[in-house]
Amino acid sequence: MPEFRVISIVLPPFNEFLRPLKEHRVPELREITADTGLRDRKSAKVELRTTRKKQARRKALLLKADLLAGRYERPVAAPSIEKAFDDYLAHLRAEDKAAKTIAKIELVRRRVLELAEKRRVRSLLAIDLDFIDAYRALPTAAGKKPAPKTISNHLVIIRQLVNFALSRGKIHRDPLKGLKLKKPKPNPQPCWTWAEVQRILAAAKNPHLPSLLLLAETGMRVGELRWLTWDDIDFAQGVIQIRPKDDWKPKTGDQRTVPISRDARAQLEGLPRGARWVVTAAASRRYPHGKHQVSDRRLLQYLKRVLKRLGLRGHVHTFRHSFISHALTQGIHEAIVRQWVGHVDQEIMRHYTHIADAASRAAMQRLNEAQSSPLQQNQETKDGQEEAGSKSAQFRRSRK
């Protein structure tokens, strides 16, 4: 008759050598496990995961009680890393996550599988803290070390993958227990003054000028501008509607309306309407008639050339930062700015709110210096006259 037992009390090492695993047998466990459907197995092993013999016996007795009460469920075999990622991606696609989000997770999937192959592991439970340390040191395809923010984002995805597997019962323990994810310090972002924004727009030419002007006047993300259609422009209400369409949706689901400024209206009214998209790219070999969406990459390349001529730093997203900063320094309430621009990282908003507060205090100081009260002006005049008279008397005495 087969023998069933609970395994492995791991005793602390001594004499500087690891001793073989000791087996702790629980009396009458053979008959108990025989009633759980494991009769065809030669042994049923359950890891007690402790180095203390007393605690191991306690766990074994609790296990025995669960078996008697029919509460015991055999741990399922952990899925492979590849299978776990496939299931997680299928779940996200069913949740209608953005294509950009899916692409980021697929990138992490490739890098994790690459590292797993090097370490010769397959199980999802092999993604432990040591694996994470190795992942942090994994170079990019170009052989460079990833930026701290990139590593942080990737580790969040891996953490979410393991959490998904735990919530679905695909693994019975958390291999990343104790992992602490530290948010990296944000890099200082360039922010143009409104005068610098006007210099950039003055130096820009068609066909890129409409895109840059609308980014500057609305605070939109470049992806939102790229997917902007004429149906989203409401000239009667004076607003631009940022909303999902086709297979695209705004970042974090920011469906909102943005007021059309005077310069933005003038630009929009002057654009041709022969295409679905508000701003279109120039004709090319692939699109001989034009009328297709602008390219994020080509727009950035053009902007970089303009900035180089002007001696400025920044990128396409800097228009958004500058819009936020300009709105706040002009006294627009933070809540209204958030309604216009949608989700903004709290650190960025706090930074620009601080700038606006400092500008406000400086403006008040200038106002105080320029506009003193009539009473104060009279007193200052009187004090000045008295001081002048005193100095004159002193001068006459000295002449005598």
C-alpha positions, 0 to 999 in steps of 0.5 A: 500500500502506498505511503503518504506523508507531509514533508520537510521540516528544514532544520537550521544549518550547522557545522557550516554545512547544509544537512539533507532535508528531514522528514516529519511524519504525521501519524495516521496521515496515510489513511487521511490522504487516502480519502482525498483522491491521492491514492494513486500517488506514491506520496503526497508532499506538502511544504511546511516552509519553516525551520522550526520543528515545533511550528512544523508540527503545528502546521502538520496538525492543522493540515490534518484537521483540514484533511479530516474536514474536507477543506484541503485543496491540493496546490495547483502547479504554477503556470509557466512564465509565458502562459502567465503573460499570455493569460494576463494579456488576454485579460487586458484585451478583454478589458479593452486596455489601450494598444499602447498599454498592451505594447508596453506589457509585450515588451516586458514579456519579451525581456522577462522571457529572455532573462528566464531563458538565461537563468534556465527557469520556466515557472512563474514562481521563479520570478522571485526577488533574485530574479527582480535584481537580475532584471534591474541589471538587464541591459536594453537592446542597444546595450545600455542600462534602462532609465530608472523610470523605465525600470520602475514601470517594468517592475510595476508590470511584473508585480501586476502580473503576479498579482493577477496570477494570485487573484486567479488562483494560478499560484498558491504563494507570492514569490515577490513577497517583500518587494518594495517598489520605489518611485524614482525621482522625476527628472526636471522637465523643460518648460518654456515661457509664453514668450518662448512658445511664441518664438517657436511658433513664429519659427515654425512653418507649414505643414507642422505649424497647425499641429504645434499651435494647437498643442500650445493653445490647448494643452492636448497630448500629441496622441489626442491631437493626432486622433482629433477629427472635425466631428470633435470641433464644436465652433458653436459652443467654442470647444474641442471634444477629446473622446475615444474613437475607433480603437483609440482612447485618451490616456487614462480615459480622459474624455473632456472638452477644451475651450477654443482660444482666439488663436486656435479658432483662427488656425482651425478656421483656416485649415482645409476640411477635405480629410477626416483628421483636423491636422494632416501630414504632407503627401508622401510616397506611401500617401501620395494624396496626403490627408493622413494622420500626422506622425508623432516621430516626424513632428518631434524631429521637426520641432527638434530642428526648430528648437536647435535654431532657437537655442532651446531645449524641450520636446512635443510634450513641453507644449503641454507643460508650458500651457499648464504653467501659463494658465496657472500663472495667469490666475486660472484655478487649478481645478479648471486647468485640470478640466482642460488638460485631464489627468496630470501627474501630481508632482508636475501639477504641484511643481507648476502650482508652486511656480504660479504661487511664487509669481503671484507673490512677486506680482503682489510685491511689485503692486505694493511697491508701485501703489502705496496709499495716499496717507503713506505717500503724504507721510513719506513726503513729510518725512522727506521734507523734514530730513531735507530741512535738518540736513540744510540746517546742519550744512549752514551751521557748518559753514559758520 
